[in-house]
Amino acid sequence: MGYDFAAFGDITTDAFIKLKDARVNCDINDENCVLCIKFGQKIPFESVTEVRAVGNGPNAAVAAHRVDLRSAPVTDIGDDRNGADCIEALNMQGVSTEFVRTHAGKTTNYHYVLQYEAERTILVKHEEYDYKVPTFAEPPNWFYLTSLGENSIPYQKEIAYYATQNGVKLAFQPGTFQIKVGTEALADVYRATEIIFCNKEEAQQILKTDERDIKSLLAGVRRLGPKSAVITDGRKGAYIQTAEGSWASPMYPDPAPPKNRTGAGDATSSTTVAYIIKGLAPQEALLRGLINSAAVVQHIGAQKGLLTSILIEDWYAKRPADFKTTPL
């Protein structure tokens, strides 16, 4: 039996550095915020916590596995201790490592997460690997494509081609480089996409616009090819547009003050896709994604707080009356 969910994206170890002394400066609309620390000085920090085998793709695979789907990350590591530790961590999470390729002479990604209060700023470096689409014994039901290195454009086109030729539905959660490179370079990916996920700022970057109206941004992203689009807007909530209409949802209320928001977007996106696979309408699946996002931010790291399907439905049963999708 084949996989329900194969997640393409770079794997990494995140080192969470909890800062003690910093400032956050924002513009008049509380947007475009910057983290400020003293330049040229020793900066005290409170603690460092390493979290193995994370990254958008592995996070998505683990989220799908927690809700009972057959899932696997498709990712690349170096032949170093960090890579071996990532394999061990994936095994502990219960996801398949069948499609994790080890590259001789390469190092495994290692990112630094500057944590201040509940927010984080991530220092990233994607190692360059010789990316290749694996040989699947049977095409998965869904591909989930997300953050990859700068040399990955041919690889991403190959992923899109495989999906279209083999009846595989494609979910796209573009990472930093995929947004930076522009829509023309990844036109094949956008055209092959069933559903795309991004936040409001990312949607503006993708479309190269200052447009602030969510419904217009959703429509603009869908014009690139995706059949459905989801845009999140921080604490204001999330929005989804399909061929059937547009809906808005508030965020699920935090059960306690968030500890760290790393992985919140991954949880929303991957869990939404997982519940679409499980048969829910996209707007109903989005509610489950937002529940998992609320759970993830209660922990350090992107995977520790991911819920099982039983717990997601328990949270859903206890939802406040206004936690629902309403037409835009």
Secondary structure, 3 states (H helix, E strand, C coil): CCCCEEEECCCEEEEEEEECCCEEECCCCCCCCEEECCCCCCCCEEEEEEEEEECHHHHHHHHHHHCCCCEEEEEEEECCHHHHHHHHHHHHHCCCCCCEEEECCCCCEEEEEEEECCEEEEECCCCCCCCCCCCCCCCCCEEEECCCCCCCHHHHHHHHHHHHHHCCEEEECCCHHHHHCCCCCCHHHHHHEEEEEEEHHHHHHHHCCCCCCHHHHHHHHHCCCCCEEEEECHHHCEEEEECCEEEEECCCCCCCCCCCCCCHHHHHHHHHHHHHHCCCCHHHHHHHHHHHHHHHCCCCCCCCCCCCHHHHHHHHHCCCCCCCCEEC
